[in-house]
Amino acid sequence: MARSYDAVVLGSGPNGLAAAIVLAQAGRSVVVLEGAETIGGGARSAPLTLPGFVHDVCSAVHPLAMGSPFFSTLPLARHGLEWVEPDSPVAHPLDRGRAVVAERSVEQTAEALAEDGEAYRRLMKPLAADWGKLREALLGPLSLAYFSGHPFKLARFGWHALRSARGLAYTCFQGEPARALFAGMAAHSLLPLDQRPSAAFGLVLGITAHAVGWPIPRGGAQKIADSLASYLRSLGGEIVTGFKVNSLDQLPPARATLCDVTPRQLLAIAAGRLSSGFARRLEHYRYGPAVFKIDWALDGPIPWIAADCRRAGTIHLGGAFKEIAAAERAVAKGEAVQRPFVLLVQPSLFDPTRAPAGKHTAWAYCHVPNASQADMTDRIEAQIERFAPGFRSLVLGRSVLPPADLERHNPNLVGGDIGGGANDLGQVFARPTLRLYRTSSRGLYLCSSSTPPGGGVHGMCGYFAAQAALKDGF
C-alpha cells in the first residue's frame, strides 16, 4: 500500500468499523485492514451447515446494537440493515412444562410473576424508563458516568448493579420464576453468580429487553457489518480484506493507528513500540471463560414443551437459579459442566431468510473454561431435549465450534473468550489498563472489546477510541 492516511484501523469488527466511521465523519482519511477475506469480526454470517441455511458465526441477538448511542445516529437502514423483533425477547423454561418470559412490556412480565410481580415492577420499570438517559453512561468509560447529567438515576442503577446476581435475586424476589429469569440474564457476564458485578449484566439485559427489545438483523449478523462498511465507504473510507498484520511495520504511513485487537495481539504486533511497564500490564490482562458453540440446520421448529418458548427469539436453558449458579461456578473453577447453562437462539422463527421453506436454524452455546478441549455437544443437546423432547430427531446438520475453532476464526476470541477479557470488578471499569484506549506509544490506540464498555455489538469501544485520537489532536 503506497499511499498514506490520517488513520489506519486494524480489524473490521463493529468496533473497528465504528472507529473508522467516527474518523471519516471528522474529515480524516482512513483505511480499515482486515486479515480475513470477509469483514465483520464477531458479526459475521455463513452457511455453516447445509446449503441454504444462514448461520451467525458469533453474535446473533443484538439488544446493545439497537440501544447503541452511536449506531442510533447512523443511517444504517439506508445501507441495508433491517431489524426483526421476535414476539418476546427471551423465555426461560423450567421443569414440569413451565416457562417464564421477559416480554417487551414490564407490566406484562410482572403480571406473570405472581408473588414477585410488584417487586419486578419496582426494580425494572424506572430503569427501563430511564434507558435513554442511562445508556450513554453505561455504554462508556466510568468517567463518562461520573460526569453524566443524571447522577440520581445512575445511583439507583449502581445501587443494584454492583451486587452479585445472587444477592439481588434473593433479596428482591421470593419465587423461583423471577429468580431464574434474572439468573439467565446475569449469566451472560460469564461470572459466577455470587460474584460482583454479575447483577449489572442481568440488569442491563433486562432493561434492554423492555426498552429496545432483543432484535436480530434480517439476513444475519453479517448485515450489521455490511451496513457499517457501506456507510463508511460513502464517507470516503476504504476497507482492505485479506491483509494479515503481524507487525505494525507492515502498515502504510499514518498519523494514528487504532487496533481492534485484544492485549495479546497488540503485544505481538507492536513489539518494540510499547514501554516495558505498559507491556507488563498488558501481559497480566486476564481473559475470561470460553464458549462452546453449535449451529443446527433443522427439519422443523424446536418442539418446546412450554408454548411460550415458541414466541421468544432467545431461550435460556438451565432451570432454577441454583442450577445455573452451580454450573457457572464450576466453569470458573475450570470444570466442564455436565448440565451447562445454554443460551439458544431460534432466528428462523422470525426471519424466514435464514432457512429454506419449512426448515429452521438454531444457534446455541454454553460456557466452558478458557481453552477447554471438552466436547460439549451431547451435553448441550441433552439440555435442549430436557425442555424440547424430540429436538435431536429434527437435526439435519450441525456445525460445532469449540474454543480453539472460535479463536482460529477470530484471533480476538482468545481461548474462546467472546467478551474480550474477564468481567470482574478488577477489569470491568479499567480495561486493559488505566489508560483505557490509549497506549504508551503516541498515536497508537486500542478500540476492541478489551476497552470500556467491553463485549457486545455496540461499537462504543471504537467510538470512544476514535474520540480519544481526535482529542489528542492528530
C-alpha positions as CSV (number, residue, x, y, z in Angstrom):
1,M,0.0,0.0,0.0
2,A,1.8,3.1,-1.3
3,R,-0.4,5.9,-0.1
4,S,-0.5,7.4,3.4
5,Y,-3.6,8.0,5.6
6,D,-4.6,10.1,8.6
7,A,-5.6,6.8,10.3
8,V,-5.3,3.1,9.9
9,V,-7.8,0.8,11.7
10,L,-6.8,-2.8,12.2
11,G,-9.9,-5.1,12.3
12,S,-13.3,-4.8,10.7
13,G,-15.5,-5.9,13.6
14,P,-18.2,-3.5,14.7
15,N,-15.7,-1.6,17.0
16,G,-13.1,-1.2,14.2
17,L,-15.8,0.0,11.7
18,A,-17.2,2.4,14.3
19,A,-13.8,3.9,14.9
20,A,-13.2,4.3,11.2
21,I,-16.7,6.0,10.8
22,V,-16.0,8.5,13.6
23,L,-12.7,9.5,12.0
24,A,-14.2,9.7,8.5
25,Q,-17.1,11.8,9.8
26,A,-14.4,14.2,11.1
27,G,-12.9,14.5,7.6
28,R,-9.9,12.2,8.2
29,S,-8.7,9.8,5.5
30,V,-9.0,6.3,6.9
31,V,-8.4,2.7,5.8
32,V,-9.6,-0.5,7.6
33,L,-7.3,-3.5,7.3
34,E,-8.9,-6.9,7.8
35,G,-7.0,-10.2,8.0
36,A,-9.9,-12.4,6.9
37,E,-11.4,-12.4,3.5
38,T,-14.7,-11.1,4.8
39,I,-15.4,-8.2,7.1
40,G,-17.3,-8.4,10.4
41,G,-15.2,-9.8,13.2
42,G,-17.8,-11.1,15.7
43,A,-20.7,-10.0,13.4
44,R,-20.5,-12.5,10.5
45,S,-22.8,-15.0,8.9
46,A,-22.0,-18.1,6.9
47,P,-23.6,-21.3,5.6
48,L,-22.0,-23.4,8.3
49,T,-24.2,-26.5,8.0
50,L,-26.1,-27.1,4.7
51,P,-26.7,-25.0,1.6
52,G,-29.5,-22.5,2.0
53,F,-29.1,-22.3,5.8
54,V,-27.6,-19.0,7.1
55,H,-25.9,-19.1,10.5
56,D,-24.4,-16.4,12.7
57,V,-20.8,-17.4,13.3
58,C,-20.5,-15.5,16.6
59,S,-23.1,-12.9,17.8
60,A,-26.7,-13.5,16.9
61,V,-29.0,-11.2,19.1
62,H,-28.3,-7.6,19.4
63,P,-30.0,-5.5,22.1
64,L,-26.9,-3.4,22.5
65,A,-26.7,-2.7,18.8
66,M,-30.3,-1.4,18.8
67,G,-29.6,0.5,22.0
68,S,-26.2,1.9,21.0
69,P,-25.9,5.7,21.4
70,F,-23.6,5.8,18.4
71,F,-25.2,3.3,16.0
72,S,-28.5,5.0,16.6
73,T,-27.1,8.2,15.0
74,L,-26.1,6.4,11.7
75,P,-28.3,5.9,8.6
76,L,-27.8,2.1,8.7
77,A,-31.3,1.3,7.4
78,R,-30.4,3.2,4.2
79,H,-27.4,0.9,3.9
80,G,-29.2,-2.4,4.2
81,L,-29.8,-3.0,7.9
82,E,-33.3,-4.2,8.9
83,W,-34.1,-5.3,12.4
84,V,-36.5,-8.1,13.2
85,E,-38.1,-8.2,16.6
86,P,-39.3,-11.5,18.0
87,D,-42.7,-11.7,19.7
88,S,-40.9,-11.9,23.1
89,P,-37.2,-11.1,23.8
90,V,-36.4,-14.1,25.9
91,A,-38.0,-17.1,27.5
92,H,-36.7,-19.3,30.3
93,P,-38.2,-22.8,30.6
94,L,-38.5,-24.5,33.9
95,D,-39.2,-28.1,34.7
96,R,-42.7,-29.5,34.5
97,G,-43.6,-27.7,31.3
98,R,-43.5,-24.2,32.8
99,A,-41.7,-21.1,31.4
100,V,-41.1,-17.5,32.5
101,V,-40.9,-14.9,29.8
102,A,-39.4,-11.4,29.6
103,E,-41.9,-9.6,27.5
104,R,-41.3,-6.2,25.9
105,S,-43.7,-4.8,28.4
106,V,-42.6,-4.6,32.1
107,E,-46.3,-4.8,33.1
108,Q,-46.9,-8.0,31.1
109,T,-43.8,-9.5,32.5
110,A,-44.7,-8.6,36.1
111,E,-48.2,-9.9,35.7
112,A,-46.9,-13.4,35.0
113,L,-44.6,-13.4,38.0
114,A,-47.3,-13.9,40.7
115,E,-45.9,-13.0,44.1
116,D,-42.9,-11.3,42.6
117,G,-44.8,-9.1,40.1
118,E,-44.7,-6.0,42.2
119,A,-41.1,-6.4,43.1
120,Y,-40.1,-6.9,39.5
121,R,-42.2,-3.8,38.5
122,R,-40.4,-1.7,41.2
123,L,-37.0,-2.8,40.1
124,M,-37.3,-2.7,36.3
125,K,-39.9,-0.1,35.4
126,P,-37.9,3.0,36.4
127,L,-34.7,1.6,35.0
128,A,-36.3,0.8,31.6
129,A,-37.9,4.2,31.5
130,D,-34.5,5.8,32.1
131,W,-32.6,3.8,29.5
132,G,-32.5,6.8,27.1
133,K,-30.7,8.8,29.8
134,L,-28.6,5.9,31.2
135,R,-27.3,4.3,28.1
136,E,-24.5,6.8,27.2
137,A,-23.1,6.5,30.8
138,L,-23.5,2.7,31.0
139,L,-22.0,2.1,27.5
140,G,-18.9,4.0,28.1
141,P,-15.9,4.6,30.4
142,L,-16.5,5.2,34.1
143,S,-15.5,8.9,33.8
144,L,-18.5,9.4,31.5
145,A,-20.9,8.0,34.1
146,Y,-19.3,10.3,36.7
147,F,-19.8,13.4,34.7
148,S,-23.3,12.5,33.3
149,G,-26.2,14.8,33.9
150,H,-28.2,12.1,35.6
151,P,-26.4,11.3,38.9
152,F,-29.5,10.1,40.8
153,K,-30.7,7.8,38.0
154,L,-27.2,6.3,37.8
155,A,-27.0,6.0,41.6
156,R,-30.3,4.0,41.5
157,F,-28.9,1.7,38.9
158,G,-25.5,1.4,40.6
159,W,-27.0,0.5,44.0
160,H,-28.3,-2.7,42.4
161,A,-25.7,-3.2,39.7
162,L,-22.6,-3.5,42.0
163,R,-24.1,-6.5,43.7
164,S,-23.9,-10.2,42.8
165,A,-26.7,-11.7,40.9
166,R,-27.4,-14.0,43.8
167,G,-27.6,-11.1,46.3
168,L,-30.0,-9.1,44.1
169,A,-32.2,-12.1,43.1
170,Y,-32.6,-13.5,46.6
171,T,-33.2,-10.0,48.2
172,C,-35.7,-8.8,45.6
173,F,-37.6,-12.0,44.7
174,Q,-39.3,-14.8,46.6
175,G,-40.3,-17.2,43.9
176,E,-38.2,-19.3,41.5
177,P,-39.5,-18.0,38.2
178,A,-38.3,-14.4,38.8
179,R,-35.0,-15.6,40.3
180,A,-34.4,-18.0,37.3
181,L,-35.3,-15.3,34.8
182,F,-32.7,-13.0,36.4
183,A,-30.1,-15.7,36.6
184,G,-30.3,-16.3,32.9
185,M,-29.8,-12.6,32.2
186,A,-26.9,-12.3,34.6
187,A,-25.1,-15.4,33.4
188,H,-24.2,-13.5,30.2
189,S,-21.5,-12.0,32.3
190,L,-19.5,-15.3,32.3
191,L,-19.0,-14.7,36.1
192,P,-20.1,-16.8,39.0
193,L,-23.5,-15.6,40.0
194,D,-22.3,-15.0,43.6
195,Q,-19.6,-12.6,42.3
196,R,-19.9,-8.9,41.8
197,P,-20.8,-7.2,39.5
198,S,-22.8,-10.1,37.9
199,A,-26.0,-8.3,38.8
200,A,-25.1,-5.4,36.4
201,F,-25.2,-7.7,33.4
202,G,-28.6,-9.0,34.4
203,L,-30.0,-5.6,34.9
204,V,-28.7,-4.1,31.6
205,L,-30.0,-7.1,29.6
206,G,-33.3,-7.0,31.4
207,I,-33.6,-3.2,30.9
208,T,-32.9,-3.6,27.1
209,A,-35.5,-6.3,26.8
210,H,-38.1,-3.8,27.9
211,A,-36.6,-0.6,26.4
212,V,-35.4,-1.7,23.0
213,G,-36.1,-5.4,22.7
214,W,-33.6,-8.2,21.7
215,P,-33.7,-7.9,17.9
216,I,-32.0,-9.9,15.2
217,P,-30.8,-8.5,11.8
218,R,-32.8,-9.7,8.8
219,G,-30.5,-12.0,6.9
220,G,-27.9,-12.5,9.7
221,A,-25.4,-10.6,11.8
222,Q,-23.3,-10.0,8.7
223,K,-25.8,-7.3,7.7
224,I,-24.6,-5.2,10.7
225,A,-21.0,-5.2,9.5
226,D,-22.1,-4.8,5.8
227,S,-24.2,-1.7,6.6
228,L,-21.4,-0.1,8.7
229,A,-19.0,-0.8,5.9
230,S,-21.3,0.6,3.3
231,Y,-21.8,3.8,5.3
232,L,-18.0,4.1,5.8
233,R,-17.4,3.8,2.1
234,S,-20.0,6.5,1.5
235,L,-17.8,8.8,3.7
236,G,-14.7,8.0,1.6
237,G,-13.3,5.4,3.9
238,E,-11.5,2.3,2.5
239,I,-11.6,-1.3,3.5
240,V,-9.0,-3.9,2.5
241,T,-9.6,-7.6,3.3
242,G,-7.1,-10.4,3.3
243,F,-4.4,-8.1,4.8
244,K,-2.9,-10.1,7.7
245,V,-0.8,-7.9,10.0
246,N,2.0,-9.5,12.0
247,S,3.7,-6.2,12.8
248,L,2.8,-2.5,12.8
249,D,5.8,-2.1,10.4
250,Q,3.6,-3.6,7.6
251,L,1.1,-0.7,7.8
252,P,1.0,2.3,5.4
253,P,2.2,5.6,6.9
254,A,-0.5,7.1,9.2
255,R,-0.8,9.7,11.9
256,A,-2.9,7.3,14.1
257,T,-3.3,3.6,14.3
258,L,-6.4,2.1,16.0
259,C,-6.3,-1.6,16.8
260,D,-9.5,-3.7,17.2
261,V,-7.5,-6.4,18.9
262,T,-7.1,-7.7,22.4
263,P,-3.9,-7.1,24.5
264,R,-2.4,-10.4,23.5
265,Q,-2.5,-9.5,19.8
266,L,-1.3,-5.9,20.5
267,L,1.8,-7.2,22.3
268,A,2.7,-9.3,19.3
269,I,2.2,-6.7,16.6
270,A,3.5,-3.7,18.5
271,A,6.7,-5.4,19.8
272,G,9.3,-2.7,20.5
273,R,6.8,0.2,20.4
274,L,5.4,-0.2,23.8
275,S,7.1,0.8,27.1
276,S,8.2,-2.1,29.2
277,G,5.8,-1.1,32.0
278,F,2.8,-0.9,29.7
279,A,3.7,-4.2,28.1
280,R,3.9,-5.8,31.5
281,R,0.4,-4.6,32.4
282,L,-0.9,-6.0,29.1
283,E,0.8,-9.3,29.9
284,H,-1.2,-9.5,33.1
285,Y,-4.5,-8.8,31.4
286,R,-6.9,-11.7,32.3
287,Y,-9.2,-13.5,29.8
288,G,-12.5,-14.9,30.9
289,P,-14.2,-18.3,30.3
290,A,-14.9,-19.5,26.8
291,V,-17.9,-20.7,24.9
292,F,-18.6,-23.9,23.1
293,K,-20.9,-23.2,20.2
294,I,-23.2,-25.2,18.0
295,D,-25.4,-24.3,15.0
296,W,-28.1,-26.6,13.6
297,A,-30.0,-27.0,10.4
298,L,-33.4,-28.3,11.5
299,D,-36.3,-30.1,9.7
300,G,-38.8,-28.0,11.7
301,P,-39.2,-25.7,14.7
302,I,-37.9,-26.8,18.1
303,P,-40.7,-28.6,19.9
304,W,-40.7,-26.8,23.2
305,I,-43.0,-28.2,25.9
306,A,-43.7,-24.7,27.1
307,A,-45.6,-22.9,24.4
308,D,-44.3,-19.5,25.5
309,C,-40.8,-20.6,24.3
310,R,-42.1,-20.6,20.7
311,R,-42.7,-16.9,20.9
312,A,-39.2,-15.9,22.0
313,G,-36.1,-15.2,19.9
314,T,-33.7,-16.2,22.7
315,I,-34.1,-19.1,25.1
316,H,-32.1,-19.6,28.4
317,L,-31.8,-23.2,29.3
318,G,-30.6,-24.1,32.8
319,G,-33.6,-24.5,35.1
320,A,-33.7,-22.9,38.5
321,F,-31.3,-20.2,39.8
322,K,-29.3,-22.7,42.0
323,E,-28.7,-25.0,39.0
324,I,-27.4,-22.1,36.8
325,A,-25.3,-20.7,39.6
326,A,-23.7,-24.2,40.2
327,A,-22.9,-24.5,36.5
328,E,-21.3,-21.1,36.3
329,R,-19.3,-21.6,39.5
330,A,-18.0,-24.9,38.1
331,V,-16.8,-23.2,34.9
332,A,-15.0,-20.6,36.9
333,K,-13.2,-23.4,38.7
334,G,-12.0,-24.9,35.4
335,E,-14.6,-27.7,35.2
336,A,-16.6,-28.9,32.2
337,V,-20.2,-29.0,33.4
338,Q,-22.5,-32.0,33.0
339,R,-25.6,-29.8,32.9
340,P,-24.4,-26.5,31.4
341,F,-26.3,-23.3,31.2
342,V,-27.2,-22.9,27.5
343,L,-28.1,-19.8,25.5
344,L,-30.1,-20.6,22.4
345,V,-31.4,-18.5,19.6
346,Q,-34.0,-19.6,17.0
347,P,-33.8,-16.9,14.3
348,S,-35.7,-18.6,11.6
349,L,-38.9,-18.5,13.6
350,F,-38.9,-14.7,12.9
351,D,-36.6,-14.3,9.9
352,P,-37.5,-16.8,7.0
353,T,-34.4,-15.7,5.0
354,R,-32.3,-17.9,7.3
355,A,-33.5,-21.3,6.0
356,P,-35.3,-23.0,3.1
357,A,-39.1,-23.1,3.3
358,G,-40.3,-25.3,6.1
359,K,-36.8,-25.6,7.6
360,H,-35.2,-23.9,10.5
361,T,-32.0,-22.9,12.1
362,A,-30.8,-22.8,15.7
363,W,-27.7,-21.3,17.4
364,A,-26.5,-22.1,20.9
365,Y,-23.5,-22.1,23.2
366,C,-22.6,-23.0,26.7
367,H,-19.8,-21.7,28.9
368,V,-16.6,-23.7,29.4
369,P,-13.2,-22.9,30.9
370,N,-10.9,-20.9,28.7
371,A,-9.2,-23.0,26.0
372,S,-11.2,-26.1,27.1
373,Q,-11.0,-29.1,24.9
374,A,-14.1,-30.8,26.3
375,D,-16.7,-31.8,23.7
376,M,-20.0,-30.3,25.0
377,T,-22.2,-31.4,22.0
378,D,-24.1,-34.1,23.8
379,R,-24.5,-32.1,27.0
380,I,-25.9,-29.0,25.1
381,E,-28.3,-31.2,23.1
382,A,-29.4,-33.0,26.3
383,Q,-30.3,-29.7,27.9
384,I,-32.4,-28.8,24.8
385,E,-34.1,-32.3,24.9
386,R,-34.9,-31.7,28.5
387,F,-37.2,-28.9,27.6
388,A,-38.0,-29.9,24.0
389,P,-38.2,-33.7,23.6
390,G,-37.7,-34.8,20.0
391,F,-35.2,-32.0,19.2
392,R,-32.5,-34.4,18.1
393,S,-34.8,-36.0,15.5
394,L,-35.1,-32.7,13.7
395,V,-31.3,-32.2,13.2
396,L,-30.3,-32.3,9.5
397,G,-26.8,-30.9,10.1
398,R,-24.7,-29.3,12.8
399,S,-21.7,-27.1,13.0
400,V,-19.6,-27.5,16.1
401,L,-17.2,-24.7,17.1
402,P,-15.2,-25.4,20.3
403,P,-13.0,-22.6,21.8
404,A,-10.0,-23.4,19.6
405,D,-12.0,-23.2,16.4
406,L,-13.6,-19.9,17.5
407,E,-10.2,-18.4,18.1
408,R,-9.0,-19.7,14.7
409,H,-12.0,-17.9,13.1
410,N,-11.3,-14.7,15.0
411,P,-8.0,-14.3,16.9
412,N,-9.7,-11.8,19.3
413,L,-11.6,-14.7,20.8
414,V,-8.6,-15.7,22.9
415,G,-9.1,-19.2,24.2
416,G,-12.8,-18.9,23.1
417,D,-13.5,-15.8,25.3
418,I,-16.1,-13.8,23.4
419,G,-16.1,-10.9,25.8
420,G,-12.5,-9.5,25.2
421,G,-11.5,-10.3,28.8
422,A,-12.7,-11.2,32.2
423,N,-15.6,-9.1,33.5
424,D,-14.8,-9.0,37.2
425,L,-14.5,-5.7,39.2
426,G,-10.8,-5.6,38.6
427,Q,-11.3,-5.3,34.9
428,V,-14.8,-4.2,34.0
429,F,-14.0,-0.4,34.6
430,A,-10.3,-0.1,33.8
431,R,-9.6,-2.4,30.9
432,P,-7.0,-3.2,29.7
433,T,-5.1,-0.6,31.8
434,L,-5.9,2.8,33.4
435,R,-5.0,4.4,30.0
436,L,-8.2,2.7,28.6
437,Y,-8.0,3.4,24.8
438,R,-4.5,5.0,24.8
439,T,-1.2,3.1,24.9
440,S,2.3,4.1,25.8
441,S,3.1,4.7,22.1
442,R,1.9,8.1,20.8
443,G,-0.7,7.7,18.1
444,L,-1.4,4.0,18.9
445,Y,-4.8,3.2,20.3
446,L,-6.9,0.2,21.3
447,C,-10.5,0.1,20.2
448,S,-11.6,-3.5,20.9
449,S,-13.9,-5.1,23.5
450,S,-10.9,-5.2,25.8
451,T,-11.7,-1.5,26.4
452,P,-14.8,0.1,28.0
453,P,-17.6,-0.7,27.9
454,G,-16.5,-4.2,26.9
455,G,-18.2,-7.0,25.0
456,G,-21.2,-6.7,22.8
457,V,-22.1,-5.4,19.4
458,H,-22.5,-1.7,20.1
459,G,-19.5,0.0,18.5
460,M,-18.9,2.1,21.6
461,C,-15.3,0.9,22.2
462,G,-14.4,2.1,18.7
463,Y,-16.3,5.3,19.1
464,F,-14.5,6.3,22.3
465,A,-11.1,5.3,21.0
466,A,-11.6,7.4,17.9
467,Q,-12.8,10.3,20.1
468,A,-9.6,9.9,22.1
469,A,-7.5,10.1,18.9
470,L,-9.3,13.2,17.8
471,K,-8.9,14.8,21.2
472,D,-5.2,14.1,21.1
473,G,-5.1,16.4,18.1
474,F,-4.0,14.1,15.4
